[in-house]
Amino acid sequence: MKHAIKAPSVGESITEVSILKWRKANGEAVKNGEVVLEIESDKATVEVAAEATGALIITKPAGERIPVGAVIGEIDDSVAGTAAAEAPKAAAPAAAPAAPKSNGNGSGNGHRPSGPSPSGPALSAQMAGPGTAPVRGHTVTASPTVARAPAPTPAPTPAVPTGPQYVDQPGDRRVPMSMLRQRIAERLKSAQNTAAILSTFNEVDMKPVMDLRNQHKDAFKAKHGVALSFMSFFTRASVEALKLIPEVNASMDGRDVVYHDYIDMGIAVGTERGLVVPVIRGADQLDFVGIEKKMTEIAGKARDGKLTIADLTGGTFTISNGGTYGSLLSTPILNPPQSGILGMHKIQERPVAIEGKVEIRPMMYLTLSYDHRIIDGKGAVTFLVHLRDFLEHPEKLKFSY
């Protein structure tokens, strides 16, 4: 018997996914529950596990985009399969149902797939940490087809050029953008087109935080098993500053300003596939230990490509640390619909005036990019002043572990 592997549903608004890579080769033996491929959407990457034991038949190659619910492979439980992997290649889908044709917006037959399929592949949203097993779930199959007269096919609309058409030259290498990179581009451009983005700057003397961290980092790690990083100080300081200037933690919805009486902190993380912003939910309820544990978890998941839709959804404010790459100053772009994003930068020793004397101090430039439709200059500048005060007087953050 052949068991169909179908493109899983990975989110309510997602109707098209891309096959990132097959973990198993065409004809190779697979076991029930074993991960066979990785699927990429415009928001996250998920693993698909087999729901039968047998030989894998690949019908859609890596790199191909398919509608949610389309058949991408089969598992033949009447065949043992080969032990050695052979190169994956696309095979003609003999008895597999045909994948619905795209209507131009990646939604298949024009309707969202509905109904859980017990025979579909399982999604593995593997959490970071030892001994954690993949989470198995159901996929969504396409709606049943009803016989009817074929509708006339509308004439294709000519593509409208968005800029100069590039002509490849010898030595050029053309690579299609991933779905994640396309989504990043769309969101960033949308932010520039809709928000009134302005940036304000300040600087902070990092010596008090560095001294406190150096004093406690070894004991902190020994007790809790996680490192004490600068990010937890910036997260805690941002939380306290956001409480004082709530409009920086707000969002704009049409003509309404939505104030959030909670703080879900987005932490921008650079990965091989592009920038992602996992969210630490309830950051205002976490102490230093809780923040460090959450950051360790999401960093590991981002590195291993295990972030789920839930990890990337929401967020009321974002922190971006360009200093890890050596950036001295930048103006980060808003993460819609948020109204503010904090840019951290490289810590650099500079001469500064301290009580009438010139001293060499570890200084960092801070940037707040904000939506001027919601936040006035006074609020933005005051936010950074509060942030600087908390960092230069970390005892106000009630550091403990």
Summary of the structure (lengths in Angstrom):
residues: 401
radius of gyration: 25.1
end to end distance: 57.2
largest distance: 86.4
contacts: 1206
relative contact order: 0.13
helix: 25%
strand: 27%
